[in-house]
């Protein structure tokens, strides 16, 4: 059976960008494939972080994934640092990854600008990503658009490793990105990608009041200056969100009321808030239930890590053999 892998950073909250961009497809893929989903805490330390909150954020993200429908009885759900083979394989893959490829990664170039002295981990981040995927010889990887370049590099690393160490019989499959219909959700500022670090998110488990507090001031069509001006839905980020949260008839009504100035932006936001609250209510409920059972969450993650370690160990044997390392028992 084909294998699916994806990872998510423990940013603390699962937001509607992650959810629409990756997690919903990850949930759907559980029906057809053997799936592994990983909270990538080792990726989260590459650009400065708070050690005091990392563990809680990691647990919270695992809860968010389960609340969204990642089912630990069908998928392997675990925490990256609980499976040391990720870091081991990353090191092995670094030996064949060209420095120039890492230096040209868009996310690296953006993030590196924020540092006077750039941490090496920021540069080698995509190699750890390749290791995450290749460790399970996964074929498919649900991701949002911002990860596509990293995925292409993972494919290149797999190709290069195969041709050097496993010529003629490729050991690693070249993993394919699976993009959802919501591959880039824009944040509430109406400009940048929705991202926790930019503070422009709505969390999937936020309360109705919190959702409204965030939607109320959110950016709409910038050209619509007053209530009386007709708007252009296609220029409004909240219209884009309506398309993900509201039924078709509501989306059509929103477009008409916007174009004719029948509704002001606030009325449109109220409708969106109601739809969002209704869509996300089951996730919020499940998240509250799971948060009240911390021991169960611990046990689920321990079980996931044990399963992942077994699969990872098999791959590492195949890798180290092909790379010519001395086996322990010879
Ligand atoms: P991360 O934690 O930033 O995001 C998790 C997933 O959500 C997608 N995503 C979005 N999609 C649409 N619109 C948005 N505004 C949005 N924000 C986030 C991301 O594309 C991603 O799929 N490096 C990865 C984590 C990772 C990984 C992996 C992914 C580590 N190893 C191996 C796949 C395979 C990251 O930082 O994602």
py3Dmol code that shows the C-alpha trace and the ligand (Angstrom):
import py3Dmol

protein = """\
ATOM      1  CA  UNK A   1       0.000   0.000   0.000  1.00  0.00           C
ATOM      2  CA  UNK A   2       1.286   3.470  -0.842  1.00  0.00           C
ATOM      3  CA  UNK A   3       2.475   5.457   2.150  1.00  0.00           C
ATOM      4  CA  UNK A   4       1.612   9.024   3.065  1.00  0.00           C
ATOM      5  CA  UNK A   5       3.700  11.245   5.337  1.00  0.00           C
ATOM      6  CA  UNK A   6       3.203  14.793   6.486  1.00  0.00           C
ATOM      7  CA  UNK A   7       4.542  17.003   9.229  1.00  0.00           C
ATOM      8  CA  UNK A   8       3.387  20.097  11.045  1.00  0.00           C
ATOM      9  CA  UNK A   9       5.298  22.409  13.348  1.00  0.00           C
ATOM     10  CA  UNK A  10       4.149  22.773  16.946  1.00  0.00           C
ATOM     11  CA  UNK A  11       3.205  26.416  16.594  1.00  0.00           C
ATOM     12  CA  UNK A  12       0.678  25.994  19.421  1.00  0.00           C
ATOM     13  CA  UNK A  13      -2.563  26.157  17.531  1.00  0.00           C
ATOM     14  CA  UNK A  14      -3.839  24.456  14.425  1.00  0.00           C
ATOM     15  CA  UNK A  15      -5.100  27.395  12.378  1.00  0.00           C
ATOM     16  CA  UNK A  16      -7.518  27.424   9.471  1.00  0.00           C
ATOM     17  CA  UNK A  17      -4.601  27.843   7.008  1.00  0.00           C
ATOM     18  CA  UNK A  18      -2.956  24.554   8.114  1.00  0.00           C
ATOM     19  CA  UNK A  19      -6.333  22.928   8.366  1.00  0.00           C
ATOM     20  CA  UNK A  20      -7.618  23.834   4.905  1.00  0.00           C
ATOM     21  CA  UNK A  21      -4.186  23.627   3.274  1.00  0.00           C
ATOM     22  CA  UNK A  22      -2.983  20.287   4.605  1.00  0.00           C
ATOM     23  CA  UNK A  23      -4.812  18.660   7.504  1.00  0.00           C
ATOM     24  CA  UNK A  24      -8.156  18.102   5.791  1.00  0.00           C
ATOM     25  CA  UNK A  25      -6.464  16.202   2.941  1.00  0.00           C
ATOM     26  CA  UNK A  26      -4.392  14.283   5.484  1.00  0.00           C
ATOM     27  CA  UNK A  27      -7.618  13.213   7.179  1.00  0.00           C
ATOM     28  CA  UNK A  28      -9.193  12.105   3.887  1.00  0.00           C
ATOM     29  CA  UNK A  29      -6.084  10.140   2.834  1.00  0.00           C
ATOM     30  CA  UNK A  30      -6.433   7.892   5.891  1.00  0.00           C
ATOM     31  CA  UNK A  31      -9.176   5.970   4.055  1.00  0.00           C
ATOM     32  CA  UNK A  32      -6.916   4.855   1.227  1.00  0.00           C
ATOM     33  CA  UNK A  33      -3.317   4.791   2.423  1.00  0.00           C
ATOM     34  CA  UNK A  34      -0.999   3.882   5.243  1.00  0.00           C
ATOM     35  CA  UNK A  35      -0.467   7.307   6.823  1.00  0.00           C
ATOM     36  CA  UNK A  36       2.102   8.781   9.188  1.00  0.00           C
ATOM     37  CA  UNK A  37       1.568  12.229  10.682  1.00  0.00           C
ATOM     38  CA  UNK A  38       4.251  13.869  12.721  1.00  0.00           C
ATOM     39  CA  UNK A  39       4.506  16.934  14.955  1.00  0.00           C
ATOM     40  CA  UNK A  40       7.934  18.194  13.886  1.00  0.00           C
ATOM     41  CA  UNK A  41       9.340  19.633  17.097  1.00  0.00           C
ATOM     42  CA  UNK A  42      12.933  19.425  15.834  1.00  0.00           C
ATOM     43  CA  UNK A  43      12.059  21.685  12.919  1.00  0.00           C
ATOM     44  CA  UNK A  44      10.596  24.145  15.391  1.00  0.00           C
ATOM     45  CA  UNK A  45      13.935  24.906  17.070  1.00  0.00           C
ATOM     46  CA  UNK A  46      15.751  26.113  13.952  1.00  0.00           C
ATOM     47  CA  UNK A  47      14.928  29.805  14.097  1.00  0.00           C
ATOM     48  CA  UNK A  48      14.862  30.769  17.775  1.00  0.00           C
ATOM     49  CA  UNK A  49      12.141  29.407  20.070  1.00  0.00           C
ATOM     50  CA  UNK A  50      10.890  29.267  23.643  1.00  0.00           C
ATOM     51  CA  UNK A  51      11.975  26.007  25.345  1.00  0.00           C
ATOM     52  CA  UNK A  52       9.531  26.729  28.170  1.00  0.00           C
ATOM     53  CA  UNK A  53       6.505  26.247  25.904  1.00  0.00           C
ATOM     54  CA  UNK A  54       7.750  23.736  23.307  1.00  0.00           C
ATOM     55  CA  UNK A  55       6.397  20.633  25.064  1.00  0.00           C
ATOM     56  CA  UNK A  56       2.928  22.154  25.590  1.00  0.00           C
ATOM     57  CA  UNK A  57       2.783  23.414  22.026  1.00  0.00           C
ATOM     58  CA  UNK A  58       3.744  19.965  20.767  1.00  0.00           C
ATOM     59  CA  UNK A  59       1.003  18.276  22.783  1.00  0.00           C
ATOM     60  CA  UNK A  60      -1.494  20.948  21.741  1.00  0.00           C
ATOM     61  CA  UNK A  61      -0.745  20.389  18.059  1.00  0.00           C
ATOM     62  CA  UNK A  62      -1.175  16.624  18.438  1.00  0.00           C
ATOM     63  CA  UNK A  63      -4.551  17.299  20.080  1.00  0.00           C
ATOM     64  CA  UNK A  64      -5.468  19.687  17.264  1.00  0.00           C
ATOM     65  CA  UNK A  65      -4.673  17.046  14.652  1.00  0.00           C
ATOM     66  CA  UNK A  66      -6.808  14.457  16.409  1.00  0.00           C
ATOM     67  CA  UNK A  67      -9.623  16.974  16.869  1.00  0.00           C
ATOM     68  CA  UNK A  68      -9.495  17.598  13.115  1.00  0.00           C
ATOM     69  CA  UNK A  69      -9.900  13.890  12.415  1.00  0.00           C
ATOM     70  CA  UNK A  70      -6.442  12.318  12.376  1.00  0.00           C
ATOM     71  CA  UNK A  71      -7.361   8.978  13.874  1.00  0.00           C
ATOM     72  CA  UNK A  72      -4.575   7.210  15.784  1.00  0.00           C
ATOM     73  CA  UNK A  73      -6.273   3.852  15.236  1.00  0.00           C
ATOM     74  CA  UNK A  74      -5.829   4.285  11.469  1.00  0.00           C
ATOM     75  CA  UNK A  75      -2.734   6.507  11.202  1.00  0.00           C
ATOM     76  CA  UNK A  76       0.562   6.669  13.021  1.00  0.00           C
ATOM     77  CA  UNK A  77       0.558   9.961  14.928  1.00  0.00           C
ATOM     78  CA  UNK A  78       3.744  10.832  16.785  1.00  0.00           C
ATOM     79  CA  UNK A  79       6.329  13.439  17.745  1.00  0.00           C
ATOM     80  CA  UNK A  80       9.486  13.762  15.629  1.00  0.00           C
ATOM     81  CA  UNK A  81      11.977  13.904  18.531  1.00  0.00           C
ATOM     82  CA  UNK A  82      10.594  10.592  19.864  1.00  0.00           C
ATOM     83  CA  UNK A  83      12.059   8.892  16.787  1.00  0.00           C
ATOM     84  CA  UNK A  84      15.798   9.668  16.755  1.00  0.00           C
ATOM     85  CA  UNK A  85      16.182   8.063  13.306  1.00  0.00           C
ATOM     86  CA  UNK A  86      14.888  11.305  11.718  1.00  0.00           C
ATOM     87  CA  UNK A  87      18.023  13.132  12.837  1.00  0.00           C
ATOM     88  CA  UNK A  88      20.261  10.185  11.924  1.00  0.00           C
ATOM     89  CA  UNK A  89      18.947   9.953   8.367  1.00  0.00           C
ATOM     90  CA  UNK A  90      19.114  13.720   8.025  1.00  0.00           C
ATOM     91  CA  UNK A  91      22.854  13.575   8.777  1.00  0.00           C
ATOM     92  CA  UNK A  92      23.361  10.800   6.234  1.00  0.00           C
ATOM     93  CA  UNK A  93      21.459  12.717   3.550  1.00  0.00           C
ATOM     94  CA  UNK A  94      23.473  15.875   4.235  1.00  0.00           C
ATOM     95  CA  UNK A  95      26.523  14.101   2.872  1.00  0.00           C
ATOM     96  CA  UNK A  96      24.990  14.164  -0.626  1.00  0.00           C
ATOM     97  CA  UNK A  97      22.962  17.400  -0.507  1.00  0.00           C
ATOM     98  CA  UNK A  98      24.579  20.226  -2.472  1.00  0.00           C
ATOM     99  CA  UNK A  99      25.024  23.379  -0.379  1.00  0.00           C
ATOM    100  CA  UNK A 100      23.897  25.541  -3.299  1.00  0.00           C
ATOM    101  CA  UNK A 101      20.489  23.823  -3.390  1.00  0.00           C
ATOM    102  CA  UNK A 102      19.921  24.681   0.265  1.00  0.00           C
ATOM    103  CA  UNK A 103      21.061  28.272  -0.194  1.00  0.00           C
ATOM    104  CA  UNK A 104      18.554  28.878  -2.971  1.00  0.00           C
ATOM    105  CA  UNK A 105      15.485  27.801  -0.942  1.00  0.00           C
ATOM    106  CA  UNK A 106      13.043  30.708  -0.771  1.00  0.00           C
ATOM    107  CA  UNK A 107      12.072  30.155   2.867  1.00  0.00           C
ATOM    108  CA  UNK A 108      15.729  30.010   3.881  1.00  0.00           C
ATOM    109  CA  UNK A 109      16.497  33.257   2.049  1.00  0.00           C
ATOM    110  CA  UNK A 110      13.512  34.996   3.704  1.00  0.00           C
ATOM    111  CA  UNK A 111      14.204  33.737   7.199  1.00  0.00           C
ATOM    112  CA  UNK A 112      17.997  34.127   7.075  1.00  0.00           C
ATOM    113  CA  UNK A 113      17.537  37.898   6.645  1.00  0.00           C
ATOM    114  CA  UNK A 114      16.213  38.091  10.219  1.00  0.00           C
ATOM    115  CA  UNK A 115      19.506  36.855  11.698  1.00  0.00           C
ATOM    116  CA  UNK A 116      22.832  38.530  12.163  1.00  0.00           C
ATOM    117  CA  UNK A 117      24.404  35.093  12.536  1.00  0.00           C
ATOM    118  CA  UNK A 118      22.334  32.494  10.672  1.00  0.00           C
ATOM    119  CA  UNK A 119      21.862  29.182  12.560  1.00  0.00           C
ATOM    120  CA  UNK A 120      23.017  26.197  10.468  1.00  0.00           C
ATOM    121  CA  UNK A 121      19.726  24.446  11.278  1.00  0.00           C
ATOM    122  CA  UNK A 122      17.868  27.050   9.248  1.00  0.00           C
ATOM    123  CA  UNK A 123      19.897  26.072   6.200  1.00  0.00           C
ATOM    124  CA  UNK A 124      19.670  22.305   6.709  1.00  0.00           C
ATOM    125  CA  UNK A 125      15.957  22.398   7.611  1.00  0.00           C
ATOM    126  CA  UNK A 126      14.886  20.958   4.206  1.00  0.00           C
ATOM    127  CA  UNK A 127      17.281  18.010   4.612  1.00  0.00           C
ATOM    128  CA  UNK A 128      15.545  17.089   7.871  1.00  0.00           C
ATOM    129  CA  UNK A 129      12.269  17.381   5.962  1.00  0.00           C
ATOM    130  CA  UNK A 130      13.559  15.012   3.285  1.00  0.00           C
ATOM    131  CA  UNK A 131      14.666  12.628   6.049  1.00  0.00           C
ATOM    132  CA  UNK A 132      11.178  12.755   7.634  1.00  0.00           C
ATOM    133  CA  UNK A 133       9.620  11.599   4.394  1.00  0.00           C
ATOM    134  CA  UNK A 134      12.280   9.191   3.128  1.00  0.00           C
ATOM    135  CA  UNK A 135      12.613   7.484   6.513  1.00  0.00           C
ATOM    136  CA  UNK A 136       9.242   5.873   5.785  1.00  0.00           C
ATOM    137  CA  UNK A 137       9.824   5.655   2.043  1.00  0.00           C
ATOM    138  CA  UNK A 138       6.593   7.632   1.680  1.00  0.00           C
ATOM    139  CA  UNK A 139       5.201   8.219  -1.819  1.00  0.00           C
ATOM    140  CA  UNK A 140       2.787  11.062  -1.142  1.00  0.00           C
ATOM    141  CA  UNK A 141       2.978  14.156   0.987  1.00  0.00           C
ATOM    142  CA  UNK A 142      -0.028  16.432   1.572  1.00  0.00           C
ATOM    143  CA  UNK A 143       1.272  20.020   1.936  1.00  0.00           C
ATOM    144  CA  UNK A 144       0.364  23.631   1.316  1.00  0.00           C
ATOM    145  CA  UNK A 145       1.982  25.578  -1.505  1.00  0.00           C
ATOM    146  CA  UNK A 146       4.756  27.025   0.688  1.00  0.00           C
ATOM    147  CA  UNK A 147       6.281  23.550   1.098  1.00  0.00           C
ATOM    148  CA  UNK A 148       6.365  22.586  -2.587  1.00  0.00           C
ATOM    149  CA  UNK A 149       9.922  23.806  -3.134  1.00  0.00           C
ATOM    150  CA  UNK A 150      11.108  21.761  -0.150  1.00  0.00           C
ATOM    151  CA  UNK A 151       9.294  18.742  -1.538  1.00  0.00           C
ATOM    152  CA  UNK A 152      11.060  19.153  -4.873  1.00  0.00           C
ATOM    153  CA  UNK A 153      14.367  19.153  -3.042  1.00  0.00           C
ATOM    154  CA  UNK A 154      13.330  15.956  -1.206  1.00  0.00           C
ATOM    155  CA  UNK A 155      12.738  14.358  -4.607  1.00  0.00           C
ATOM    156  CA  UNK A 156      16.138  15.492  -5.798  1.00  0.00           C
ATOM    157  CA  UNK A 157      17.835  14.165  -2.667  1.00  0.00           C
ATOM    158  CA  UNK A 158      16.070  10.798  -3.131  1.00  0.00           C
ATOM    159  CA  UNK A 159      17.184  10.696  -6.777  1.00  0.00           C
ATOM    160  CA  UNK A 160      20.776  11.570  -5.962  1.00  0.00           C
ATOM    161  CA  UNK A 161      21.015   9.101  -3.083  1.00  0.00           C
ATOM    162  CA  UNK A 162      19.485   6.326  -5.221  1.00  0.00           C
ATOM    163  CA  UNK A 163      21.915   6.921  -8.056  1.00  0.00           C
ATOM    164  CA  UNK A 164      24.948   6.907  -5.705  1.00  0.00           C
ATOM    165  CA  UNK A 165      24.037   4.088  -3.336  1.00  0.00           C
ATOM    166  CA  UNK A 166      21.315   2.039  -4.968  1.00  0.00           C
ATOM    167  CA  UNK A 167      21.847   2.308  -8.737  1.00  0.00           C
ATOM    168  CA  UNK A 168      19.476   0.266 -10.877  1.00  0.00           C
ATOM    169  CA  UNK A 169      17.087  -0.503  -8.006  1.00  0.00           C
ATOM    170  CA  UNK A 170      15.923   2.761  -6.427  1.00  0.00           C
ATOM    171  CA  UNK A 171      15.594   2.326  -2.668  1.00  0.00           C
ATOM    172  CA  UNK A 172      13.726   5.568  -2.020  1.00  0.00           C
ATOM    173  CA  UNK A 173      10.565   6.495  -3.933  1.00  0.00           C
ATOM    174  CA  UNK A 174      10.454  10.102  -5.142  1.00  0.00           C
ATOM    175  CA  UNK A 175       7.735  11.622  -2.960  1.00  0.00           C
ATOM    176  CA  UNK A 176       4.920  13.551  -4.646  1.00  0.00           C
ATOM    177  CA  UNK A 177       3.266  16.633  -3.166  1.00  0.00           C
ATOM    178  CA  UNK A 178      -0.511  16.489  -2.785  1.00  0.00           C
ATOM    179  CA  UNK A 179      -1.971  19.991  -2.918  1.00  0.00           C
ATOM    180  CA  UNK A 180      -5.485  20.741  -1.695  1.00  0.00           C
ATOM    181  CA  UNK A 181      -7.912  23.201  -3.248  1.00  0.00           C
ATOM    182  CA  UNK A 182      -6.799  25.634  -0.519  1.00  0.00           C
ATOM    183  CA  UNK A 183      -3.067  25.579  -1.047  1.00  0.00           C
ATOM    184  CA  UNK A 184      -2.472  29.164   0.128  1.00  0.00           C
ATOM    185  CA  UNK A 185      -4.860  30.673   2.662  1.00  0.00           C
ATOM    186  CA  UNK A 186      -4.188  34.366   3.147  1.00  0.00           C
ATOM    187  CA  UNK A 187      -4.187  35.731   6.713  1.00  0.00           C
ATOM    188  CA  UNK A 188      -6.661  38.154   8.265  1.00  0.00           C
ATOM    189  CA  UNK A 189      -4.429  41.068   7.238  1.00  0.00           C
ATOM    190  CA  UNK A 190      -5.479  40.242   3.665  1.00  0.00           C
ATOM    191  CA  UNK A 191      -1.851  40.221   2.543  1.00  0.00           C
ATOM    192  CA  UNK A 192       0.537  37.554   3.799  1.00  0.00           C
ATOM    193  CA  UNK A 193       0.077  33.797   4.039  1.00  0.00           C
ATOM    194  CA  UNK A 194      -1.853  32.874   7.174  1.00  0.00           C
ATOM    195  CA  UNK A 195       0.826  32.016   9.714  1.00  0.00           C
ATOM    196  CA  UNK A 196       0.998  31.924  13.506  1.00  0.00           C
ATOM    197  CA  UNK A 197       4.260  33.882  13.491  1.00  0.00           C
ATOM    198  CA  UNK A 198       2.528  36.771  11.688  1.00  0.00           C
ATOM    199  CA  UNK A 199      -0.394  36.883  14.136  1.00  0.00           C
ATOM    200  CA  UNK A 200      -2.951  36.791  11.301  1.00  0.00           C
ATOM    201  CA  UNK A 201      -4.588  33.456  12.100  1.00  0.00           C
ATOM    202  CA  UNK A 202      -7.816  31.992  13.399  1.00  0.00           C
ATOM    203  CA  UNK A 203      -7.323  28.786  15.387  1.00  0.00           C
ATOM    204  CA  UNK A 204      -9.650  25.888  14.609  1.00  0.00           C
ATOM    205  CA  UNK A 205     -10.469  25.446  18.291  1.00  0.00           C
ATOM    206  CA  UNK A 206     -11.093  29.086  19.155  1.00  0.00           C
ATOM    207  CA  UNK A 207     -14.359  30.058  20.848  1.00  0.00           C
ATOM    208  CA  UNK A 208     -17.193  31.789  18.944  1.00  0.00           C
ATOM    209  CA  UNK A 209     -16.296  35.072  20.687  1.00  0.00           C
ATOM    210  CA  UNK A 210     -12.609  34.764  19.796  1.00  0.00           C
ATOM    211  CA  UNK A 211     -13.488  34.027  16.169  1.00  0.00           C
ATOM    212  CA  UNK A 212     -15.697  37.102  16.002  1.00  0.00           C
ATOM    213  CA  UNK A 213     -13.099  39.315  17.700  1.00  0.00           C
ATOM    214  CA  UNK A 214     -10.611  38.311  15.000  1.00  0.00           C
ATOM    215  CA  UNK A 215     -12.960  38.528  12.014  1.00  0.00           C
ATOM    216  CA  UNK A 216     -14.466  41.897  12.978  1.00  0.00           C
ATOM    217  CA  UNK A 217     -11.344  43.969  12.208  1.00  0.00           C
ATOM    218  CA  UNK A 218     -10.140  41.693   9.362  1.00  0.00           C
ATOM    219  CA  UNK A 219      -9.143  43.240   6.038  1.00  0.00           C
ATOM    220  CA  UNK A 220     -11.761  43.161   3.248  1.00  0.00           C
ATOM    221  CA  UNK A 221     -11.793  44.638  -0.283  1.00  0.00           C
ATOM    222  CA  UNK A 222      -9.333  47.544   0.170  1.00  0.00           C
ATOM    223  CA  UNK A 223     -11.120  49.602  -2.515  1.00  0.00           C
ATOM    224  CA  UNK A 224     -14.449  49.554  -0.646  1.00  0.00           C
ATOM    225  CA  UNK A 225     -14.111  52.647   1.488  1.00  0.00           C
ATOM    226  CA  UNK A 226     -17.658  53.154   2.846  1.00  0.00           C
ATOM    227  CA  UNK A 227     -20.777  51.092   3.497  1.00  0.00           C
ATOM    228  CA  UNK A 228     -22.431  52.626   0.398  1.00  0.00           C
ATOM    229  CA  UNK A 229     -19.642  51.693  -2.034  1.00  0.00           C
ATOM    230  CA  UNK A 230     -20.186  48.495  -3.991  1.00  0.00           C
ATOM    231  CA  UNK A 231     -17.370  45.975  -3.439  1.00  0.00           C
ATOM    232  CA  UNK A 232     -15.514  43.407  -5.542  1.00  0.00           C
ATOM    233  CA  UNK A 233     -15.740  39.994  -3.884  1.00  0.00           C
ATOM    234  CA  UNK A 234     -12.767  38.651  -5.858  1.00  0.00           C
ATOM    235  CA  UNK A 235     -10.567  41.288  -4.169  1.00  0.00           C
ATOM    236  CA  UNK A 236     -11.806  40.415  -0.690  1.00  0.00           C
ATOM    237  CA  UNK A 237      -9.964  37.827   1.380  1.00  0.00           C
ATOM    238  CA  UNK A 238     -13.055  37.165   3.463  1.00  0.00           C
ATOM    239  CA  UNK A 239     -14.963  36.224   0.336  1.00  0.00           C
ATOM    240  CA  UNK A 240     -12.213  33.654  -0.279  1.00  0.00           C
ATOM    241  CA  UNK A 241     -12.863  32.310   3.223  1.00  0.00           C
ATOM    242  CA  UNK A 242     -16.623  32.214   2.568  1.00  0.00           C
ATOM    243  CA  UNK A 243     -15.849  29.857  -0.297  1.00  0.00           C
ATOM    244  CA  UNK A 244     -14.250  27.450   2.175  1.00  0.00           C
ATOM    245  CA  UNK A 245     -16.782  27.747   4.981  1.00  0.00           C
ATOM    246  CA  UNK A 246     -20.174  28.715   3.535  1.00  0.00           C
ATOM    247  CA  UNK A 247     -22.640  26.721   1.420  1.00  0.00           C
ATOM    248  CA  UNK A 248     -22.759  27.594  -2.285  1.00  0.00           C
ATOM    249  CA  UNK A 249     -26.037  29.513  -2.010  1.00  0.00           C
ATOM    250  CA  UNK A 250     -24.551  31.695   0.757  1.00  0.00           C
ATOM    251  CA  UNK A 251     -21.389  32.312  -1.278  1.00  0.00           C
ATOM    252  CA  UNK A 252     -23.574  33.479  -4.201  1.00  0.00           C
ATOM    253  CA  UNK A 253     -25.630  35.716  -1.896  1.00  0.00           C
ATOM    254  CA  UNK A 254     -22.462  37.199  -0.360  1.00  0.00           C
ATOM    255  CA  UNK A 255     -21.146  38.046  -3.839  1.00  0.00           C
ATOM    256  CA  UNK A 256     -24.385  39.757  -4.886  1.00  0.00           C
ATOM    257  CA  UNK A 257     -24.806  41.692  -1.645  1.00  0.00           C
ATOM    258  CA  UNK A 258     -21.195  42.852  -1.864  1.00  0.00           C
ATOM    259  CA  UNK A 259     -21.417  43.972  -5.509  1.00  0.00           C
ATOM    260  CA  UNK A 260     -24.682  45.875  -4.889  1.00  0.00           C
ATOM    261  CA  UNK A 261     -23.660  47.256  -1.478  1.00  0.00           C
ATOM    262  CA  UNK A 262     -26.692  45.402  -0.113  1.00  0.00           C
ATOM    263  CA  UNK A 263     -24.579  44.350   2.854  1.00  0.00           C
ATOM    264  CA  UNK A 264     -21.759  46.182   4.518  1.00  0.00           C
ATOM    265  CA  UNK A 265     -18.538  44.281   5.279  1.00  0.00           C
ATOM    266  CA  UNK A 266     -19.597  43.827   8.910  1.00  0.00           C
ATOM    267  CA  UNK A 267     -22.805  42.018   7.904  1.00  0.00           C
ATOM    268  CA  UNK A 268     -20.800  39.800   5.566  1.00  0.00           C
ATOM    269  CA  UNK A 269     -18.357  39.040   8.392  1.00  0.00           C
ATOM    270  CA  UNK A 270     -21.213  38.124  10.734  1.00  0.00           C
ATOM    271  CA  UNK A 271     -22.434  35.508   8.257  1.00  0.00           C
ATOM    272  CA  UNK A 272     -18.888  34.181   7.843  1.00  0.00           C
ATOM    273  CA  UNK A 273     -18.379  34.023  11.609  1.00  0.00           C
ATOM    274  CA  UNK A 274     -21.576  31.978  12.031  1.00  0.00           C
ATOM    275  CA  UNK A 275     -20.546  29.541   9.286  1.00  0.00           C
ATOM    276  CA  UNK A 276     -17.044  29.213  10.669  1.00  0.00           C
ATOM    277  CA  UNK A 277     -18.255  28.644  14.226  1.00  0.00           C
ATOM    278  CA  UNK A 278     -20.679  25.957  13.002  1.00  0.00           C
ATOM    279  CA  UNK A 279     -18.035  24.212  10.842  1.00  0.00           C
ATOM    280  CA  UNK A 280     -15.415  24.247  13.579  1.00  0.00           C
ATOM    281  CA  UNK A 281     -17.723  23.368  16.521  1.00  0.00           C
ATOM    282  CA  UNK A 282     -17.050  19.588  16.357  1.00  0.00           C
ATOM    283  CA  UNK A 283     -13.269  20.217  16.286  1.00  0.00           C
ATOM    284  CA  UNK A 284     -13.491  22.498  19.299  1.00  0.00           C
ATOM    285  CA  UNK A 285     -15.580  19.955  21.177  1.00  0.00           C
ATOM    286  CA  UNK A 286     -13.180  17.086  20.410  1.00  0.00           C
ATOM    287  CA  UNK A 287     -10.203  19.206  21.373  1.00  0.00           C
ATOM    288  CA  UNK A 288     -11.749  20.059  24.762  1.00  0.00           C
ATOM    289  CA  UNK A 289     -12.468  16.371  25.359  1.00  0.00           C
ATOM    290  CA  UNK A 290      -8.914  15.316  24.491  1.00  0.00           C
ATOM    291  CA  UNK A 291      -7.371  18.103  26.580  1.00  0.00           C
ATOM    292  CA  UNK A 292      -9.243  16.700  29.582  1.00  0.00           C
ATOM    293  CA  UNK A 293      -7.573  13.277  29.047  1.00  0.00           C
ATOM    294  CA  UNK A 294      -3.842  14.068  29.055  1.00  0.00           C
ATOM    295  CA  UNK A 295      -2.793  10.505  29.926  1.00  0.00           C
ATOM    296  CA  UNK A 296      -4.634   9.129  26.906  1.00  0.00           C
ATOM    297  CA  UNK A 297      -2.879  11.651  24.654  1.00  0.00           C
ATOM    298  CA  UNK A 298       0.492  10.639  26.116  1.00  0.00           C
ATOM    299  CA  UNK A 299      -0.295   6.960  25.503  1.00  0.00           C
ATOM    300  CA  UNK A 300      -1.436   7.617  21.915  1.00  0.00           C
ATOM    301  CA  UNK A 301       1.776   9.503  21.108  1.00  0.00           C
ATOM    302  CA  UNK A 302       3.938   6.830  22.766  1.00  0.00           C
ATOM    303  CA  UNK A 303       2.210   4.133  20.733  1.00  0.00           C
ATOM    304  CA  UNK A 304       2.631   6.151  17.529  1.00  0.00           C
ATOM    305  CA  UNK A 305       6.333   6.693  18.240  1.00  0.00           C
ATOM    306  CA  UNK A 306       6.876   2.975  18.904  1.00  0.00           C
ATOM    307  CA  UNK A 307       5.272   2.077  15.560  1.00  0.00           C
ATOM    308  CA  UNK A 308       7.218   4.783  13.726  1.00  0.00           C
ATOM    309  CA  UNK A 309      10.510   3.652  15.317  1.00  0.00           C
ATOM    310  CA  UNK A 310       9.945   0.103  14.016  1.00  0.00           C
ATOM    311  CA  UNK A 311       9.375   1.298  10.442  1.00  0.00           C
ATOM    312  CA  UNK A 312      12.263   3.751  10.684  1.00  0.00           C
ATOM    313  CA  UNK A 313      14.673   1.067  11.935  1.00  0.00           C
ATOM    314  CA  UNK A 314      13.926  -1.073   8.845  1.00  0.00           C
ATOM    315  CA  UNK A 315      14.722   1.819   6.531  1.00  0.00           C
ATOM    316  CA  UNK A 316      17.899   2.731   8.384  1.00  0.00           C
ATOM    317  CA  UNK A 317      19.214  -0.840   8.005  1.00  0.00           C
ATOM    318  CA  UNK A 318      18.641  -0.595   4.241  1.00  0.00           C
ATOM    319  CA  UNK A 319      20.304   2.816   4.116  1.00  0.00           C
ATOM    320  CA  UNK A 320      23.382   2.045   6.219  1.00  0.00           C
ATOM    321  CA  UNK A 321      23.942  -1.257   4.407  1.00  0.00           C
ATOM    322  CA  UNK A 322      23.905   0.489   1.059  1.00  0.00           C
ATOM    323  CA  UNK A 323      26.141   3.267   2.346  1.00  0.00           C
ATOM    324  CA  UNK A 324      28.712   0.711   3.486  1.00  0.00           C
ATOM    325  CA  UNK A 325      28.648   1.137   7.272  1.00  0.00           C
ATOM    326  CA  UNK A 326      29.874  -1.765   9.436  1.00  0.00           C
ATOM    327  CA  UNK A 327      26.810  -3.542  10.901  1.00  0.00           C
ATOM    328  CA  UNK A 328      26.865  -4.087  14.692  1.00  0.00           C
ATOM    329  CA  UNK A 329      26.618  -7.886  14.345  1.00  0.00           C
ATOM    330  CA  UNK A 330      29.435  -8.517  11.882  1.00  0.00           C
TER     331      UNK A 330
END
"""
ligand_1 = """\
37
LIG
P 3.960 24.197 8.782
O 3.978 23.681 10.178
O 4.322 25.599 8.553
O 2.532 23.969 8.159
C 1.891 22.705 8.176
C 1.180 22.478 6.841
O 0.191 23.465 6.634
C 0.406 24.128 5.398
N 0.065 25.548 5.579
C -0.767 26.225 4.793
N -1.490 25.853 3.726
C -2.265 26.807 3.140
N -2.339 28.087 3.565
C -1.629 28.497 4.648
N -1.707 29.762 5.064
C -0.790 27.548 5.313
N 0.036 27.623 6.381
C 0.559 26.379 6.534
C 1.895 23.953 5.108
O 2.173 24.068 3.735
C 2.137 22.565 5.648
O 1.811 21.582 4.698
N 8.245 22.315 7.007
C 6.855 22.037 7.262
C 6.643 20.857 8.197
C 7.313 19.591 7.779
C 6.898 18.716 6.750
C 7.843 17.634 6.762
C 5.861 18.733 5.832
C 8.444 19.065 8.364
N 8.751 17.879 7.747
C 7.762 16.592 5.865
C 5.774 17.668 4.931
C 6.691 16.625 4.959
C 6.210 23.259 7.907
O 6.868 24.064 8.493
O 4.845 23.254 7.845
"""
view = py3Dmol.view(width=600, height=400)
view.addModel(protein, "pdb")
view.setStyle({"model": 0}, {"cartoon": {"style": "trace"}})
view.addModel(ligand_1, "xyz")
view.setStyle({"model": 1}, {"stick": {}})
view.zoomTo()
view.show()
